[in-house]
Amino acid sequence: MKEADEDSDSMEQAVAEGSQTQLTDSPLFESGSASDSISASQIDHTPLRYRSLSEIYERCHVCIVEPESYYEAAQDEAWKKAMKDEISMIEKNKTWELVRRPSDKPVIGVKWVYKTKLNLDGSVQKNKARLVAKGYAQKPGIDYNETFAPVARLDTIRTLIALAAKNKWKLFQLDVKSAFLNGVLEEEVYVDQPDGFIVQGEEDKVYRLHKALYGLKQAPRAWYGEIDSYLTLCGFKKSTSEATLYTKWRKSSEMIIVSIYVDDIIYTGSCQELMDDFKSDMMLKYEMTDLGLLHHFLGMGVMQTEEYIFIHQRKYASSLLKKFGLQDCKSVSTPLVPSDKLRKEDGSGTVDEAQYRQVVGSLLYLTATRPDIMYAACLLSRFMHCPTNKHLGIAKRVLRYVRGTLDFGLEYKKGKGAILMGFCDSDWSGSEDDMKSTSGYAFTFGSGVFSWSSVKQQCVALSTAEAEYISASEATAQATWLRFVLEDFGEMQTVATPMNCDNTSAIAITKNPIFHQKTKHINRRYHFIKEALQQGVIELLHCPTKEQIADIFTKALAREQFSYLRELLGVKSVHNLKGAVSM
């Protein structure tokens, strides 16, 4: 798209200007006479600018209308094709069989659900029609039994990304088309024929399901059981620490790692041949879409270069600002001001709980790639019941900070990394309401952090040392789990994990039993750290407070220190990366 006026906000004007420029190259202007020629002064010599598609789509403000019923969708050929594709997929998978209506079994209704799937830049990818069973009508013990199915933790996904960067691996992605239609049902389930696809002459018949439909309560579990069985059959070993993580080895150094989040599959490893074989096997077994290099997962954008892997949520953050009317707000340099203290009742008056919860919930999801707002989001989440005007004002300030850091995300430098390293910290009596402290921790390979937490402690600490001791114990539990996961990845943990703490008294408590008088009242669960030290799981080290990156998860910091620790976390603008490209 060409445009002469760089500041123009009109899409129509941009098109018109582009068309006008192109006319100078048209045969209409190849005149043989002086009277038909155009002088140089009549031609617009304004430098042309090429605008990215994502910018164009953002400025168009296209309104996408999705049908709410079959009868609306049937008026549009694109949606009719989407429904035919869905029925074709169901029949191809041998999901159901047309039978007589049973007299002793309930028949569950079905409905069409329509969704326009978008690309990361906001453009339309495709129209998707999904036939969904009305699972709310199912009865436990009759139509279904177990329903639970695991999904990958975000900590696991980020750990996998950080490990791939550390080892200079590439991450790839597969998408299972209509994944739930592959799950074999153990129960006897019947559904009605769908609107628009009722078999003529067989109107009284129903479908008996051999495999699951979306909407059934047991559909996720049936699909997980199917994919788990197939991966095991293919020689994969399931992790004991993460039920959606699988590894496969060939020789001692060639391996592939697979992580599953419902129908999204991420895989990486040291052997390209193993990865190619895995992709071929999956595409032979299931209807798949090969998405190539991982670039978009669970709302996260993923950029992979030879130098780094960068994850971000720019599109999601932009949509939040538009949703809450802050897309043109003035930005701020920090999410919180150290002098602002929040309490349940501050006299500023209450606000709408639903709106406040939407803002805070959205911020919590944004922390998937933005640990720099983790403390702010967790602090605000303490006031979901009866939030006040001050609470909402602080939440909007966090959004103003997001406005100024839209292009920020997490960088994992390739080839840079050593052993697993942890940081733990706490404030003391930071809560204005109950005087409880806040624990924070972060883990890294030496580049960007991939696991972090900010949480209020469950008991009142009597001193800073006690608060730090509790925080270190909570971080040790996470370190233990991460070591198990890394060993499943093939990263054997042969040395103790360094755990950096800036409180010498807390370190002394973990090593010396003479502090009995000061620790006898602490819940026994927090003494878990002493056993971990004795077994060589962790090594508690002292670090200066200025270098304590977990400090950003425990309190509001001044701008200079906040920016410094944010950089240590690996949170930075995409424009500051080597060889950066626009998102």
Steps between C-alpha positions, in 0.01 A plus 500: 500500500646840395425829663626855439376659821667328794259651750179408318247306704271426208526160335309631198743789458795258513347287226420805287852636533648165414281471192585852389871429518468182299326690216827665397623159384182428303490491117241780524789740562722382214415802283655584167416870509616781723142597578428156648815481711520575870762735630728398785340762723163326469628169634490433874860428604414437866706199625284189516466301819430127524275423793490159669180299472460485877499881515240519222273248673532689827393827337212346307304408817326220313188372674472122488145371535462132588167318452307417815282231344502248217242702309726807499802296391306329221468837323879519447684263267822527705325378815314229307835370377637510857207285619547252217870473589408423862253226403756358256759484779253328734413236242863452398589422862208255523379695800138389481249255358136568406274270706143471624411725790552300823211470741710453814779755442490882499579677172715812529436802280764666280552853374726688260757744638671745266835669545718713274863403561751783469869512422743657746480829307120510526420390145238232437649151483184296442137452597457208736171321566497256790226247572466495878308259720287652775707344774311683773219247444726203581446311823796376708527123526277456194647711219848546646730401784845662517547841335842628611773544238838668564648788302855633497592760760626833369810447716567181303450672164738782592753253639490314169550827309790603726660157461466518121673838502775374731572205270443695173206280402205599284142470622230364269122481526222268383126552530259206516188575299183427697706320765208400724341304214783246536432412864337157539199497734456234767137598567192453281406850380237610245452842337241658270565562132638854446309783333560511128623142480196289586494187283191495282269211580687437828374800697405289804845344536785624718876461505678265736844637580801271473733795553461827684343825383597842628278595791486155658627510855732203441630625162829649631579186699419274204735698274779501759466123542522458122810715444669361813453142378629583152813679620578211735456261206748710301767453766457823697540509877264716703648729762422414861498872586288632212224282353504676161876475445655217298857415401656250264866406483717343234853419609621714790494846346217500244160587640167671435272676751125534444260714702122488454239763578170342388531512118816714485826305487845652547812298433874556495818302549856428400422264208328631187438148371305408815292816465426431132396143584274626778329748269448234233354254751261759642379617159445139397298422813297822535377784283768759575611848404876543481558851633878482457709704741318591819372855459172522693389300803223565754489868411879533520704612201829314456787641293794268423828622351857374503570727798198463728145382563265784594149448641244778533128580523487825305172425325333399827632808681374727220156340515488559877569869460228531235256298711538733796526821294866570580659456158585872483583551868819658627753233598693475827843353571406263786185297572486608867614791713688395819307751710159357402372261768193291430251375757151352481321805635655832402192726498511570126171326422431168332496431124342238277649163596453350152701774329777486759524121472523525122791741524692299761429165336627637170817628665560161662487331158742760365757386758560190285774699325517811720647418844557873550127545581468181705510668841258772396248251360522273805467795738186621323353149502476518881211745466264316266222530759371855551773682301524875550563796271861504614546133409355562154718808459812296577385232254467766231848624584634150431324513162665837435835334570405225253417773246856626517652151477283339230800364312654340810538127551744236624829436325682165523845532346613200300807316619511698823426315818648288770337304776159569649521805725240634745430827681269541800394803700221642713379827641401505866145575616418658167127439525321795659204284604653196672874585515594190301809501280536432128727227360659520158731276300641469149700236312728539201778335301687831499294668228125572533299369794258216424337432837392760754250565775362773723270383779394617846627276778249296698623604843624816671880512516647645819816630332657565161716190546192285558325643192810434287530147642141419402558647153815291455311185597226570243764563233671173593181307432483654151871431442445133587221471243701682233793265554269203438368660180850584376614144563207384286636739235835324522664775708637298790529704821834382633567804721291691751284780361636839616227691685582868544371670815588849627434432870794356695287417804266284292800318355634442851167356618509235226850389597515535878267333757590748775224736382235278658350781710438710187361220282311262731163655410548475120280244326694177447427502125743790456788301652497297179786722385740353759456151362551629145826660608624181664414295189680740267186608316569871553781718625393820674728790402509865597455765233487882526151647525560709188557182295208311657266464202227341715465837676281613209240237603464616861450877502460815294839640400631838391542551125878460483515173699187367329648557154829341604336183637266484201803481276648222715173305463551504123199724440578747224364666190517307175664807348800456732572148375779422256367498146152582630200482270153645556243282675 
